[in-house]
């Protein structure tokens, strides 16, 4: 009986270890060049068990880049999801954008599903027929 219990404990240890390894590490500063000279960056932190950070996107038409705090960030395995809220500068409604990222080591494919061609970025066809922006990101080395 003790042998069976030890074997079960060992199996549980390996299963827990494998599960922990399945979860990608999103923390760090991520950079992209989705449109030539236009750069966007994503800074992700883990604070008190909660994923936080900010996303900076280039502004269309040569304006100042826009930085927004990420909201509702979650990591599930190698997939990260989050939203940003961009205040409307003209008194209209704020814009909410929902992102999905697929992390593999120090690379991430970041997607803005359902968002068509905009500001020089091109739609990729992701997002259930509504198009989507997609670009690769790389984690900066510390």
C-alpha positions as CSV (number, residue, x, y, z in Angstrom):
1,X,0.0,0.0,0.0
2,X,2.8,2.4,0.9
3,X,4.4,1.7,-2.6
4,X,1.1,2.6,-4.3
5,X,0.8,5.9,-2.3
6,X,4.4,6.8,-3.1
7,X,3.8,6.1,-6.8
8,X,0.6,8.2,-6.7
9,X,2.5,11.1,-5.0
10,X,5.2,10.9,-7.6
11,X,2.7,10.9,-10.4
12,X,1.0,14.0,-8.9
13,X,4.3,15.8,-8.5
14,X,5.1,15.2,-12.2
15,X,1.6,16.3,-13.3
16,X,1.8,19.4,-11.2
17,X,5.3,20.2,-12.5
18,X,4.2,19.7,-16.1
19,X,1.1,21.9,-15.6
20,X,3.3,24.7,-14.1
21,X,5.6,24.4,-17.1
22,X,2.7,24.7,-19.5
23,X,2.0,28.2,-18.3
24,X,4.0,30.8,-20.3
25,X,5.8,33.6,-18.5
26,X,4.4,36.9,-19.9
27,X,6.4,39.3,-17.6
28,X,8.8,41.7,-19.3
29,X,9.0,44.4,-21.9
30,X,7.8,43.3,-25.4
31,X,8.7,45.2,-28.6
32,X,7.3,45.1,-32.1
33,X,7.7,46.8,-35.4
34,X,4.4,46.1,-37.1
35,X,4.6,49.0,-39.7
36,X,8.2,49.8,-40.6
37,X,9.3,52.6,-38.3
38,X,6.1,52.4,-36.1
39,X,6.9,50.7,-32.9
40,X,4.6,49.4,-30.2
41,X,5.6,48.1,-26.9
42,X,3.9,46.1,-24.2
43,X,5.1,46.1,-20.6
44,X,3.7,43.2,-18.4
45,X,4.2,42.8,-14.7
46,X,3.0,40.4,-12.0
47,X,1.9,42.4,-9.0
48,X,0.4,40.5,-6.1
49,X,-0.6,37.6,-8.3
50,X,-2.3,39.9,-10.7
51,X,-1.1,40.6,-14.3
52,X,-0.8,44.4,-15.0
53,X,1.0,46.6,-17.5
54,X,0.6,49.0,-20.3
55,X,0.6,49.0,-24.1
56,X,2.0,51.9,-26.2
57,X,0.9,52.2,-29.8
58,X,2.1,54.6,-32.5
59,X,-0.3,57.3,-33.4
60,X,-1.6,57.5,-36.9
61,X,-0.7,60.5,-38.9
62,X,2.6,61.2,-37.1
63,X,1.0,62.2,-33.7
64,X,2.2,61.3,-30.3
65,X,2.2,57.6,-29.3
66,X,-0.7,56.5,-27.1
67,X,0.0,54.6,-23.9
68,X,-2.9,52.8,-22.2
69,X,-3.0,50.7,-19.0
70,X,-4.1,47.1,-19.6
71,X,-7.2,45.8,-18.0
72,X,-8.7,42.4,-17.3
73,X,-5.4,40.7,-18.1
74,X,-5.3,36.9,-17.9
75,X,-2.8,34.2,-18.7
76,X,-4.1,30.7,-19.6
77,X,-1.3,28.3,-20.6
78,X,0.5,30.1,-23.4
79,X,-2.3,32.5,-24.2
80,X,-2.6,36.0,-22.7
81,X,-5.8,38.2,-23.0
82,X,-6.3,41.8,-22.0
83,X,-8.1,45.0,-22.8
84,X,-7.0,48.6,-23.2
85,X,-9.2,51.6,-22.9
86,X,-8.2,54.6,-25.0
87,X,-9.9,57.9,-24.0
88,X,-11.6,59.8,-26.8
89,X,-9.9,63.1,-27.1
90,X,-12.9,64.8,-28.7
91,X,-15.4,64.2,-25.9
92,X,-16.9,61.0,-27.5
93,X,-17.0,57.5,-26.1
94,X,-13.7,55.8,-25.0
95,X,-12.5,53.0,-27.3
96,X,-12.0,49.5,-25.8
97,X,-9.7,47.1,-27.6
98,X,-9.4,43.4,-26.7
99,X,-6.1,41.7,-27.4
100,X,-5.0,38.1,-27.6
101,X,-1.3,37.0,-27.4
102,X,0.2,33.6,-28.0
103,X,3.5,33.3,-26.1
104,X,6.3,30.9,-27.1
105,X,9.4,31.5,-25.0
106,X,10.6,35.1,-25.8
107,X,8.2,35.7,-28.7
108,X,4.6,36.5,-28.8
109,X,2.1,36.8,-31.7
110,X,-0.2,39.6,-30.6
111,X,-3.6,39.9,-32.3
112,X,-6.4,42.5,-32.2
113,X,-9.2,40.3,-33.5
114,X,-12.0,41.8,-35.6
115,X,-10.1,45.0,-36.4
116,X,-9.6,45.7,-40.1
117,X,-6.9,47.7,-41.9
118,X,-6.0,50.8,-39.9
119,X,-3.1,53.1,-39.7
120,X,-0.9,51.1,-42.1
121,X,-1.4,47.8,-40.3
122,X,-3.0,45.2,-42.5
123,X,-5.8,42.8,-41.5
124,X,-4.8,39.1,-41.4
125,X,-8.2,37.4,-41.6
126,X,-8.1,36.3,-37.9
127,X,-11.0,37.0,-35.6
128,X,-13.9,35.1,-37.1
129,X,-14.3,36.7,-40.4
130,X,-14.0,40.3,-39.1
131,X,-10.3,40.6,-39.9
132,X,-7.8,41.4,-37.3
133,X,-4.4,43.0,-36.7
134,X,-1.6,40.6,-36.0
135,X,2.1,41.3,-35.4
136,X,5.1,39.5,-33.8
137,X,6.6,40.8,-30.6
138,X,9.9,39.9,-28.9
139,X,10.7,40.2,-25.2
140,X,13.6,42.5,-24.6
141,X,16.5,40.9,-22.8
142,X,17.1,42.2,-19.3
